[in-house]
Amino acid sequence: MSEFIQTIQLGEVEKKPKPKNKKKQAPVYKKNRKSEQKDSKAICDKVGARGQNGEPPKKSRRVEKDRSFIIVGVDFGTTFSGVSWQISRSETINVHTLKNWPNGSGNLEKVPSIISYDKEATEGKICWGYEVEPRMLSSTWFKLLLVQDAATGEHDDPLLRKCVGENFMKTILDRSPEDICRDYLRCLYNYILESLVGHTGPNTVQNTGIHFVLSSPAAWRDAERDRIKIAAEKAGFASREGDKLSLVSEPEAAALAAFEENKAFLEQSGSSLEKGSLVIVTDMGGGTVDLITYRITKLQPLKMVEATVATSGKCGSTTIDRAFHKWLEERFGDKFTGLPSTIVGSGSKVMREFEDVKRRFNGNDRDEFRVTLAMKDQKSCANYDSDHGEVIIYRYELQEMFSGVIDNVLQLIQAQKNLAEQEKDGGKVTGVILCGGLAQSSYVYNKINQFCKEFSPAVEVIRPSNAWSAITRGSVLRILQPRVALRKNLRSYGIAMHRQFIEGEDSEEDAFYCPMGGKRARNVMFWHAKKNNSVKDGQTVWIDGYYIFSRTDHVVNRMQVYASELDNPPSRLNSKDVYQVGSLDMSLESITSAVGGGKRPYKVVPKTKDKEVKVRIGHVINSHTDAMHFVAKIGTRAIGSLKLKYSETLNSTADETVKCEEQVLDMADDSLSDSDEEKEEDGAEEGVDDGSEESDDDSPLFLQRCDSGHS
């Protein structure tokens, strides 16, 4: 097997070089020559929206930074979705939120994440959001179906798995979760374009690039985030020439919205938040709860760094819905379970009424609540009024339904507090920001506020006035006013290596003989980026070494990249806590032809006649890109860029090897955040730590690689 040998400085963090004297060119937007029509479909077609069966037009490579463009924040949620927008070069921050949804009653910050393909009920068209009526066969919670194979966490709702395929989380008409997400997002995308045309005019939308910022749960794995991104691209997002799609974590977006709204309060002398303060952001959505803690490094203008890695649980407002269904089953048995999903499932009349009950419940003002549900042959009892066909829920029963998610949120807040205050920079938590739909509940807010005051009376619990749409507004602010200078690695990334065999420590199953190195032990992990270490967006972790290949090697060689969620990742590849993220393909043809003029970029190993070349592999660390990127160099010459191929089976995921120096430099430019220069001025380089392992001695580290076509 060919080997990749790492010999020089390991885990070096280096700022990616910017291309010099590169002339920027403004993007060209291709205009649709069709005559104007007044219906919404024609408007969408005119500005470049992709129809349900259409193919996207060719994309441009990048949007020039100093050109005006429309920033659109999109929160694709489990139960509700929302959109906010602003033109980038506006003189003031004035983020607009879409509120007039199709078939909605007006002034609604979000639209239900529900879709129906019921052709008999919908006259052959797809209905979505408020267009879906209770009698229609519909699909809901399909976002969670994309990650139903994810590992179960400590703070996940135990009833979640039970709901797969039942009245809540199900697919319909043999459609896959990916297809349902794509179709829903396509409806959302077309409506976004239609709304932007109404607000700014067709010429503005047609001739202005749109930067879509899609939020995702903070603790989702790379492949899980990639699934959402793929669904959005298939739906048409960033398909027009000059448009762009990037990602932002939900708690970061929530924090930016809350800080912007409360900026005047935070900057006044009476506020407990000051330089060095720790602030826990809690985003409580429909299907997930995400938390992260920030340390404020500057108040005017506001700057912060991640003080902890994000934590999360697959619980949220839908946890209360599942508890309600469980309660109905326990109270009424087959009288309830025998009802069809159109009567009792998500989006039904009873669940819509229960949603209203959840929002109004504060734990004090009423002793009972009623929702409409006709159950044949069910007699009147303490929990049912057969004369009116109403289910009666008492206050203590609602409190029990809320307890599952509240208990999990309180445990997650306590865990974040402990993590943040144990960090080397120390400090005390002085603020907790609550965002998301569940934050609107007075009952939930009061419970969290009471809990926080118990561990510190000085803690300020902040809830933005529009907590439900905070994610979408913060997603826009992520581009307009980036404030997070340093981020924590969410997990560790590494490559398997082999080293000299140690008797009594290494297994004979991992032993093999190397002509140059003698007896070796394979499947040893080398972690080049460690979890919980601070990094700057756009930084590259470099692995320097020697690549040895023989004359019989295939043109494309494959190397595997692994990850671990543990704070201290395992030292062995065969640990259950190490999983494969994906593979890197590198062209040997690029290596052998990298240097012209007859000069060879490699030397020949005397014993084996194999070729040895010094290569640099750089892992680009970025929080908002759509995929993991690597760059490859020989000396100072870029020989290729590599987009990671995820291990899971995703139809649209593909790896690519680019043998063009210009494209490598372009990729590096795109991966830098818009505020890199500003961060350097603020001293953001301080505290940067890639977290790579150190070698115990000066002997080379041999990294395992799987050649494409070999074992």
BELKA-V215787 format. One record per residue. N is the residue number from 1. RES is the residue in three letters. SS is DSSP state (alpha for helix, beta for strand, coil for the rest). NEAR is the number of other C-alpha atoms within 10 Angstrom. Layout:
BEGIN
N,RES,SS,NEAR / N,RES,SS,NEAR
END
This chain:
BEGIN
1,MET,coil,14 / 2,SER,coil,18 / 3,GLU,beta,19 / 4,PHE,beta,23 / 5,ILE,beta,23 / 6,GLN,beta,21 / 7,THR,beta,17 / 8,ILE,beta,16 / 9,GLN,beta,13 / 10,LEU,beta,18 / 11,GLY,beta,23 / 12,GLU,beta,18 / 13,VAL,beta,21 / 14,GLU,beta,14 / 15,LYS,beta,15 / 16,LYS,coil,18 / 17,PRO,coil,9 / 18,LYS,coil,12 / 19,PRO,coil,12 / 20,LYS,coil,6 / 21,ASN,coil,6 / 22,LYS,coil,8 / 23,LYS,coil,7 / 24,LYS,coil,9 / 25,GLN,coil,9 / 26,ALA,coil,13 / 27,PRO,coil,19 / 28,VAL,coil,13 / 29,TYR,coil,17 / 30,LYS,coil,15 / 31,LYS,coil,13 / 32,ASN,coil,12 / 33,ARG,coil,7 / 34,LYS,coil,9 / 35,SER,coil,7 / 36,GLU,coil,12 / 37,GLN,coil,11 / 38,LYS,coil,7 / 39,ASP,coil,9 / 40,SER,alpha,15 / 41,LYS,alpha,16 / 42,ALA,alpha,16 / 43,ILE,alpha,21 / 44,CYS,alpha,24 / 45,ASP,alpha,18 / 46,LYS,alpha,22 / 47,VAL,alpha,22 / 48,GLY,coil,24 / 49,ALA,coil,28 / 50,ARG,coil,23 / 51,GLY,coil,16 / 52,GLN,coil,14 / 53,ASN,coil,7 / 54,GLY,coil,10 / 55,GLU,coil,13 / 56,PRO,coil,19 / 57,PRO,coil,15 / 58,LYS,coil,11 / 59,LYS,coil,15 / 60,SER,coil,16 / 61,ARG,coil,15 / 62,ARG,coil,18 / 63,VAL,coil,23 / 64,GLU,coil,14 / 65,LYS,coil,11 / 66,ASP,coil,9 / 67,ARG,coil,12 / 68,SER,coil,15 / 69,PHE,coil,23 / 70,ILE,beta,20 / 71,ILE,beta,26 / 72,VAL,beta,29 / 73,GLY,beta,31 / 74,VAL,beta,28 / 75,ASP,beta,26 / 76,PHE,coil,26 / 77,GLY,coil,24 / 78,THR,coil,23 / 79,THR,coil,25 / 80,PHE,beta,20 / 81,SER,beta,23 / 82,GLY,beta,25 / 83,VAL,beta,28 / 84,SER,beta,25 / 85,TRP,beta,26 / 86,GLN,beta,21 / 87,ILE,beta,21 / 88,SER,coil,22 / 89,ARG,coil,13 / 90,SER,coil,12 / 91,GLU,coil,7 / 92,THR,coil,7 / 93,ILE,coil,15 / 94,ASN,coil,12 / 95,VAL,coil,19 / 96,HIS,beta,16 / 97,THR,beta,21 / 98,LEU,coil,21 / 99,LYS,coil,17 / 100,ASN,coil,15 / 101,TRP,coil,20 / 102,PRO,coil,14 / 103,ASN,coil,11 / 104,GLY,coil,14 / 105,SER,coil,10 / 106,GLY,coil,11 / 107,ASN,coil,11 / 108,LEU,coil,14 / 109,GLU,coil,20 / 110,LYS,coil,26 / 111,VAL,beta,24 / 112,PRO,beta,20 / 113,SER,coil,25 / 114,ILE,beta,25 / 115,ILE,beta,27 / 116,SER,beta,23 / 117,TYR,coil,21 / 118,ASP,coil,19 / 119,LYS,alpha,13 / 120,GLU,alpha,10 / 121,ALA,alpha,15 / 122,THR,alpha,16 / 123,GLU,coil,10 / 124,GLY,coil,10 / 125,LYS,coil,12 / 126,ILE,coil,16 / 127,CYS,beta,23 / 128,TRP,beta,24 / 129,GLY,alpha,24 / 130,TYR,alpha,18 / 131,GLU,alpha,18 / 132,VAL,coil,24 / 133,GLU,coil,19 / 134,PRO,coil,19 / 135,ARG,coil,14 / 136,MET,coil,21 / 137,LEU,coil,22 / 138,SER,beta,27 / 139,SER,beta,26 / 140,THR,beta,26 / 141,TRP,coil,25 / 142,PHE,alpha,27 / 143,LYS,alpha,21 / 144,LEU,alpha,21 / 145,LEU,alpha,21 / 146,LEU,coil,17 / 147,VAL,coil,17 / 148,GLN,coil,14 / 149,ASP,coil,10 / 150,ALA,coil,12 / 151,ALA,coil,8 / 152,THR,coil,14 / 153,GLY,coil,11 / 154,GLU,coil,12 / 155,HIS,coil,20 / 156,ASP,coil,22 / 157,ASP,coil,24 / 158,PRO,coil,16 / 159,LEU,coil,13 / 160,LEU,coil,19 / 161,ARG,alpha,14 / 162,LYS,alpha,12 / 163,CYS,alpha,14 / 164,VAL,beta,17 / 165,GLY,coil,12 / 166,GLU,coil,12 / 167,ASN,coil,22 / 168,PHE,coil,24 / 169,MET,beta,22 / 170,LYS,coil,19 / 171,THR,coil,20 / 172,ILE,coil,17 / 173,LEU,coil,10 / 174,ASP,coil,7 / 175,ARG,coil,11 / 176,SER,coil,15 / 177,PRO,alpha,21 / 178,GLU,alpha,20 / 179,ASP,alpha,16 / 180,ILE,alpha,23 / 181,CYS,alpha,27 / 182,ARG,alpha,22 / 183,ASP,alpha,20 / 184,TYR,alpha,23 / 185,LEU,alpha,24 / 186,ARG,alpha,23 / 187,CYS,alpha,19 / 188,LEU,alpha,26 / 189,TYR,alpha,22 / 190,ASN,alpha,23 / 191,TYR,alpha,19 / 192,ILE,alpha,20 / 193,LEU,alpha,24 / 194,GLU,alpha,23 / 195,SER,alpha,18 / 196,LEU,alpha,19 / 197,VAL,alpha,19 / 198,GLY,alpha,12 / 199,HIS,alpha,12 / 200,THR,alpha,11 / 201,GLY,coil,12 / 202,PRO,alpha,19 / 203,ASN,alpha,12 / 204,THR,alpha,15 / 205,VAL,alpha,22 / 206,GLN,alpha,21 / 207,ASN,alpha,17 / 208,THR,coil,22 / 209,GLY,coil,25 / 210,ILE,beta,26 / 211,HIS,beta,24 / 212,PHE,beta,24 / 213,VAL,beta,29 / 214,LEU,beta,26 / 215,SER,beta,27 / 216,SER,beta,24 / 217,PRO,coil,26 / 218,ALA,coil,24 / 219,ALA,coil,23 / 220,TRP,coil,18 / 221,ARG,coil,16 / 222,ASP,alpha,15 / 223,ALA,alpha,22 / 224,GLU,alpha,18 / 225,ARG,alpha,21 / 226,ASP,alpha,22 / 227,ARG,alpha,21 / 228,ILE,alpha,24 / 229,LYS,alpha,23 / 230,ILE,alpha,19 / 231,ALA,alpha,22 / 232,ALA,alpha,26 / 233,GLU,alpha,18 / 234,LYS,alpha,23 / 235,ALA,alpha,29 / 236,GLY,coil,25 / 237,PHE,coil,27 / 238,ALA,coil,25 / 239,SER,coil,22 / 240,ARG,coil,22 / 241,GLU,coil,24 / 242,GLY,coil,24 / 243,ASP,coil,23 / 244,LYS,beta,20 / 245,LEU,beta,20 / 246,SER,beta,19 / 247,LEU,beta,23 / 248,VAL,beta,25 / 249,SER,beta,25 / 250,GLU,alpha,31 / 251,PRO,alpha,31 / 252,GLU,alpha,29 / 253,ALA,alpha,26 / 254,ALA,alpha,28 / 255,ALA,alpha,30 / 256,LEU,alpha,25 / 257,ALA,alpha,27 / 258,ALA,alpha,25 / 259,PHE,alpha,17 / 260,GLU,alpha,18 / 261,GLU,alpha,16 / 262,ASN,coil,15 / 263,LYS,alpha,15 / 264,ALA,alpha,10 / 265,PHE,alpha,13 / 266,LEU,alpha,17 / 267,GLU,alpha,16 / 268,GLN,coil,12 / 269,SER,coil,9 / 270,GLY,coil,9 / 271,SER,coil,14 / 272,SER,coil,16 / 273,LEU,coil,22 / 274,GLU,coil,18 / 275,LYS,coil,15 / 276,GLY,coil,19 / 277,SER,coil,19 / 278,LEU,beta,27 / 279,VAL,beta,28 / 280,ILE,beta,26 / 281,VAL,beta,29 / 282,THR,beta,29 / 283,ASP,beta,33 / 284,MET,beta,28 / 285,GLY,coil,26 / 286,GLY,coil,23 / 287,GLY,coil,22 / 288,THR,coil,26 / 289,VAL,beta,30 / 290,ASP,beta,30 / 291,LEU,beta,28 / 292,ILE,beta,28 / 293,THR,beta,30 / 294,TYR,beta,26 / 295,ARG,beta,26 / 296,ILE,beta,21 / 297,THR,beta,20 / 298,LYS,beta,16 / 299,LEU,coil,16 / 300,GLN,coil,9 / 301,PRO,coil,10 / 302,LEU,coil,19 / 303,LYS,beta,21 / 304,MET,beta,24 / 305,VAL,beta,22 / 306,GLU,beta,24 / 307,ALA,coil,28 / 308,THR,coil,27 / 309,VAL,coil,23 / 310,ALA,coil,23 / 311,THR,beta,21 / 312,SER,beta,24 / 313,GLY,beta,23 / 314,LYS,coil,24 / 315,CYS,coil,26 / 316,GLY,coil,29 / 317,SER,alpha,25 / 318,THR,alpha,24 / 319,THR,alpha,25 / 320,ILE,alpha,25 / 321,ASP,alpha,21 / 322,ARG,alpha,20 / 323,ALA,alpha,20 / 324,PHE,alpha,20 / 325,HIS,alpha,20 / 326,LYS,alpha,14 / 327,TRP,alpha,17 / 328,LEU,alpha,18 / 329,GLU,alpha,15 / 330,GLU,alpha,12 / 331,ARG,alpha,13 / 332,PHE,alpha,15 / 333,GLY,coil,12 / 334,ASP,alpha,12 / 335,LYS,alpha,15 / 336,PHE,alpha,20 / 337,THR,alpha,15 / 338,GLY,coil,12 / 339,LEU,coil,14 / 340,PRO,coil,10 / 341,SER,alpha,19 / 342,THR,alpha,17 / 343,ILE,alpha,19 / 344,VAL,alpha,21 / 345,GLY,coil,24 / 346,SER,coil,23 / 347,GLY,coil,31 / 348,SER,coil,22 / 349,LYS,alpha,19 / 350,VAL,alpha,20 / 351,MET,alpha,21 / 352,ARG,alpha,17 / 353,GLU,alpha,15 / 354,PHE,alpha,19 / 355,GLU,alpha,17 / 356,ASP,alpha,11 / 357,VAL,alpha,16 / 358,LYS,alpha,22 / 359,ARG,alpha,16 / 360,ARG,alpha,15 / 361,PHE,coil,18 / 362,ASN,coil,18 / 363,GLY,coil,16 / 364,ASN,coil,8 / 365,ASP,coil,9 / 366,ARG,coil,11 / 367,ASP,coil,12 / 368,GLU,beta,13 / 369,PHE,beta,16 / 370,ARG,beta,18 / 371,VAL,beta,20 / 372,THR,beta,18 / 373,LEU,coil,21 / 374,ALA,coil,20 / 375,MET,coil,18 / 376,LYS,coil,12 / 377,ASP,coil,8 / 378,GLN,coil,14 / 379,LYS,coil,12 / 380,SER,coil,14 / 381,CYS,beta,10 / 382,ALA,coil,9 / 383,ASN,coil,16 / 384,TYR,beta,23 / 385,ASP,beta,18 / 386,SER,coil,17 / 387,ASP,coil,9 / 388,HIS,coil,11 / 389,GLY,coil,18 / 390,GLU,beta,19 / 391,VAL,beta,21 / 392,ILE,beta,17 / 393,ILE,beta,20 / 394,TYR,beta,14 / 395,ARG,alpha,18 / 396,TYR,alpha,12 / 397,GLU,alpha,15 / 398,LEU,alpha,21 / 399,GLN,alpha,16 / 400,GLU,alpha,15 / 401,MET,alpha,21 / 402,PHE,alpha,21 / 403,SER,alpha,16 / 404,GLY,alpha,19 / 405,VAL,alpha,27 / 406,ILE,alpha,23 / 407,ASP,alpha,13 / 408,ASN,alpha,21 / 409,VAL,alpha,25 / 410,LEU,alpha,15 / 411,GLN,alpha,12 / 412,LEU,alpha,22 / 413,ILE,alpha,23 / 414,GLN,alpha,15 / 415,ALA,alpha,13 / 416,GLN,alpha,25 / 417,LYS,alpha,21 / 418,ASN,alpha,14 / 419,LEU,alpha,15 / 420,ALA,alpha,25 / 421,GLU,alpha,16 / 422,GLN,alpha,13 / 423,GLU,coil,11 / 424,LYS,coil,8 / 425,ASP,coil,10 / 426,GLY,coil,15 / 427,GLY,coil,14 / 428,LYS,coil,17 / 429,VAL,beta,27 / 430,THR,beta,21 / 431,GLY,beta,23 / 432,VAL,beta,23 / 433,ILE,beta,23 / 434,LEU,beta,30 / 435,CYS,beta,32 / 436,GLY,coil,29 / 437,GLY,alpha,22 / 438,LEU,alpha,24 / 439,ALA,alpha,25 / 440,GLN,alpha,21 / 441,SER,coil,16 / 442,SER,alpha,16 / 443,TYR,alpha,21 / 444,VAL,alpha,22 / 445,TYR,alpha,19 / 446,ASN,alpha,15 / 447,LYS,alpha,15 / 448,ILE,alpha,21 / 449,ASN,alpha,18 / 450,GLN,alpha,13 / 451,PHE,alpha,15 / 452,CYS,alpha,22 / 453,LYS,alpha,13 / 454,GLU,alpha,11 / 455,PHE,alpha,12 / 456,SER,coil,13 / 457,PRO,coil,12 / 458,ALA,coil,14 / 459,VAL,coil,19 / 460,GLU,beta,19 / 461,VAL,beta,20 / 462,ILE,beta,18 / 463,ARG,beta,21 / 464,PRO,coil,22 / 465,SER,coil,13 / 466,ASN,coil,18 / 467,ALA,alpha,22 / 468,TRP,alpha,25 / 469,SER,alpha,26 / 470,ALA,alpha,31 / 471,ILE,alpha,37 / 472,THR,alpha,32 / 473,ARG,alpha,29 / 474,GLY,alpha,33 / 475,SER,alpha,34 / 476,VAL,alpha,33 / 477,LEU,alpha,27 / 478,ARG,alpha,23 / 479,ILE,alpha,21 / 480,LEU,alpha,18 / 481,GLN,coil,17 / 482,PRO,coil,21 / 483,ARG,coil,21 / 484,VAL,beta,23 / 485,ALA,coil,24 / 486,LEU,coil,24 / 487,ARG,beta,23 / 488,LYS,beta,22 / 489,ASN,coil,25 / 490,LEU,coil,25 / 491,ARG,coil,20 / 492,SER,beta,23 / 493,TYR,beta,25 / 494,GLY,beta,23 / 495,ILE,beta,20 / 496,ALA,beta,21 / 497,MET,beta,23 / 498,HIS,beta,21 / 499,ARG,beta,20 / 500,GLN,beta,19 / 501,PHE,coil,20 / 502,ILE,coil,12 / 503,GLU,coil,9 / 504,GLY,coil,7 / 505,GLU,coil,8 / 506,ASP,coil,16 / 507,SER,coil,12 / 508,GLU,alpha,13 / 509,GLU,alpha,8 / 510,ASP,alpha,13 / 511,ALA,beta,18 / 512,PHE,beta,14 / 513,TYR,beta,12 / 514,CYS,beta,11 / 515,PRO,coil,8 / 516,MET,coil,8 / 517,GLY,coil,11 / 518,GLY,beta,11 / 519,LYS,beta,14 / 520,ARG,beta,18 / 521,ALA,beta,21 / 522,ARG,beta,23 / 523,ASN,beta,20 / 524,VAL,beta,21 / 525,MET,beta,24 / 526,PHE,beta,26 / 527,TRP,beta,25 / 528,HIS,beta,21 / 529,ALA,beta,25 / 530,LYS,coil,28 / 531,LYS,coil,23 / 532,ASN,coil,23 / 533,ASN,coil,22 / 534,SER,beta,25 / 535,VAL,beta,29 / 536,LYS,coil,29 / 537,ASP,coil,23 / 538,GLY,coil,24 / 539,GLN,beta,23 / 540,THR,beta,26 / 541,VAL,beta,26 / 542,TRP,beta,24 / 543,ILE,beta,23 / 544,ASP,beta,22 / 545,GLY,beta,22 / 546,TYR,beta,23 / 547,TYR,beta,21 / 548,ILE,beta,21 / 549,PHE,beta,21 / 550,SER,coil,16 / 551,ARG,coil,9 / 552,THR,coil,8 / 553,ASP,coil,17 / 554,HIS,coil,16 / 555,VAL,coil,14 / 556,VAL,beta,16 / 557,ASN,beta,20 / 558,ARG,beta,18 / 559,MET,beta,18 / 560,GLN,beta,21 / 561,VAL,beta,21 / 562,TYR,beta,20 / 563,ALA,beta,26 / 564,SER,beta,23 / 565,GLU,coil,18 / 566,LEU,coil,15 / 567,ASP,coil,12 / 568,ASN,coil,12 / 569,PRO,coil,21 / 570,PRO,coil,19 / 571,SER,coil,14 / 572,ARG,beta,16 / 573,LEU,coil,21 / 574,ASN,coil,12 / 575,SER,coil,12 / 576,LYS,coil,9 / 577,ASP,coil,13 / 578,VAL,coil,21 / 579,TYR,beta,16 / 580,GLN,beta,17 / 581,VAL,beta,21 / 582,GLY,beta,20 / 583,SER,beta,21 / 584,LEU,beta,24 / 585,ASP,beta,22 / 586,MET,beta,25 / 587,SER,beta,18 / 588,LEU,alpha,16 / 589,GLU,alpha,13 / 590,SER,alpha,19 / 591,ILE,alpha,22 / 592,THR,alpha,14 / 593,SER,coil,13 / 594,ALA,coil,19 / 595,VAL,coil,15 / 596,GLY,coil,9 / 597,GLY,coil,5 / 598,GLY,coil,7 / 599,LYS,coil,9 / 600,ARG,coil,13 / 601,PRO,coil,18 / 602,TYR,coil,20 / 603,LYS,beta,13 / 604,VAL,beta,14 / 605,VAL,coil,13 / 606,PRO,coil,8 / 607,LYS,coil,8 / 608,THR,coil,10 / 609,LYS,coil,12 / 610,ASP,coil,17 / 611,LYS,beta,19 / 612,GLU,beta,19 / 613,VAL,beta,20 / 614,LYS,beta,20 / 615,VAL,beta,26 / 616,ARG,beta,22 / 617,ILE,beta,19 / 618,GLY,beta,24 / 619,HIS,beta,23 / 620,VAL,beta,25 / 621,ILE,beta,23 / 622,ASN,coil,21 / 623,SER,coil,23 / 624,HIS,coil,19 / 625,THR,coil,20 / 626,ASP,coil,19 / 627,ALA,coil,20 / 628,MET,coil,20 / 629,HIS,beta,21 / 630,PHE,beta,22 / 631,VAL,beta,25 / 632,ALA,beta,25 / 633,LYS,beta,20 / 634,ILE,beta,19 / 635,GLY,coil,11 / 636,THR,coil,9 / 637,ARG,beta,13 / 638,ALA,beta,21 / 639,ILE,beta,27 / 640,GLY,beta,26 / 641,SER,beta,27 / 642,LEU,beta,24 / 643,LYS,beta,21 / 644,LEU,coil,22 / 645,LYS,beta,23 / 646,TYR,beta,22 / 647,SER,coil,16 / 648,GLU,coil,12 / 649,THR,coil,9 / 650,LEU,coil,14 / 651,ASN,coil,9 / 652,SER,coil,11 / 653,THR,coil,17 / 654,ALA,coil,10 / 655,ASP,coil,14 / 656,GLU,beta,14 / 657,THR,beta,18 / 658,VAL,beta,18 / 659,LYS,coil,20 / 660,CYS,coil,13 / 661,GLU,alpha,16 / 662,GLU,alpha,15 / 663,GLN,alpha,15 / 664,VAL,alpha,20 / 665,LEU,alpha,19 / 666,ASP,alpha,14 / 667,MET,alpha,18 / 668,ALA,alpha,23 / 669,ASP,alpha,17 / 670,ASP,alpha,14 / 671,SER,alpha,21 / 672,LEU,coil,22 / 673,SER,coil,19 / 674,ASP,coil,18 / 675,SER,coil,16 / 676,ASP,alpha,17 / 677,GLU,alpha,11 / 678,GLU,alpha,12 / 679,LYS,alpha,19 / 680,GLU,alpha,12 / 681,GLU,alpha,9 / 682,ASP,coil,14 / 683,GLY,coil,10 / 684,ALA,coil,21 / 685,GLU,coil,15 / 686,GLU,coil,12 / 687,GLY,coil,12 / 688,VAL,coil,16 / 689,ASP,coil,21 / 690,ASP,coil,26 / 691,GLY,coil,21 / 692,SER,coil,23 / 693,GLU,coil,15 / 694,GLU,coil,12 / 695,SER,coil,14 / 696,ASP,coil,6 / 697,ASP,coil,7 / 698,ASP,coil,9 / 699,SER,coil,12 / 700,PRO,coil,14 / 701,LEU,beta,21 / 702,PHE,beta,24 / 703,LEU,beta,25 / 704,GLN,coil,23 / 705,ARG,coil,21 / 706,CYS,beta,17 / 707,ASP,beta,20 / 708,SER,coil,16 / 709,GLY,coil,10 / 710,HIS,coil,10 / 711,SER,coil,7
END
